[in-house]
Amino acid sequence: MDADASTFMLAFLPGFWLGSKAQMAVSAFATGGPMPTLGIEAGHSFMGSAVGGAITAAAYGQWCGLKPLWMLDIIAPLIPLGHSIGKWGCFLSGDGCYGPKASPDLPWAMSFPNGGVPEPHPVHPTPLYESALSAILFTFLHFGVPIPSPEEGRTLPVGKRAALTLSLYGIERMMIEPWRRHPPSEYLWGLTEYQFLAVVFIMLGALVMVIGRWMEPWGCEHKKKVEKKKNK
């Protein structure tokens, strides 16, 4: 890859901010809440920031000669890792993304009386649920679906890692949504905002998988060189 890793990170940041604010604006419209301010002190939305950051990083990759779907294969599995770590920040700050009230008999039920959004009653520590699921997703993608190195001689369909990330994260979000407090929206056919986004992610994953089938798979170039040497 003829690209600089630190510049990739810098390319990710504006998309992180823009995507986050865009999703918060859509969320405010769907729920009737106040529109977000543009400053970083007002918080951010992970889904929007991940999508926006991936788009601007992929744009930088395109400028470096890397096709967007290649870039998504490389960076998409890292997003659940960031989500898994970031949810600990939500948990420790008590930012209000708790689950519904839980029975005091539940061993891991917690209250957050001194949180950023105080909650004196025992609730489900939903950020920890999300952190665990995203960590499992990252582990599966990173170790179970690795991009082949030139020496391995195997191939991997382009877009498979990105498609699995989108689809499996969408399923994860569907699983976790009953343990959040997001209200359904009449604009989204009775779904919550994040249930709707989860469906979109699953559909996008299927689309990415189909598009990737039309491209030469990862490792194909090395395989061709090996076959050419054998024919000589």
C-alpha angles and dihedrals in degrees: 000000000000093000138103117245095211091051089052088057092049090048089053095056102068090048089048090057098040095045092048094051092044092055092045089053091050089047092051090051093048095048100033092243128141119287114254123253119237096240124100092235090076092068128238144249116248097211094051094044092049093050094044093046093048090051095051092043090050089050090056089048090053089053088053091052098261117130114240094241090054089052093049090052089054101044105027096079089053091063095071087050090055090046092051092053095040093054089065087061089054091048097048095045095045092226094173103260091122125137128247123295113292133205112268085231091066103106095220099038110127140189125211106204092158098039125123084258103032118226115180096180126079109266138170110274091230095172088065091050090052092045092053094047093047091048090053090048093051092047091052094048096043099045102022100045106030123168106251118251117229091255096055097072094213130114135223125197112253111248095023095112092045092046092050091048093053096043098042093045088051089053090046090053091050089052095049099042095083086060094055130074100235113138122226116256127222088212090061099048094262095310123123116249092256095046088055092049090048090057090049091051092051091050091047089051091055090048093050091050091053094047091048091057088068093057131077108266126244110276094023094114093055091046090054091052091052092049091048090054091050092051090053 
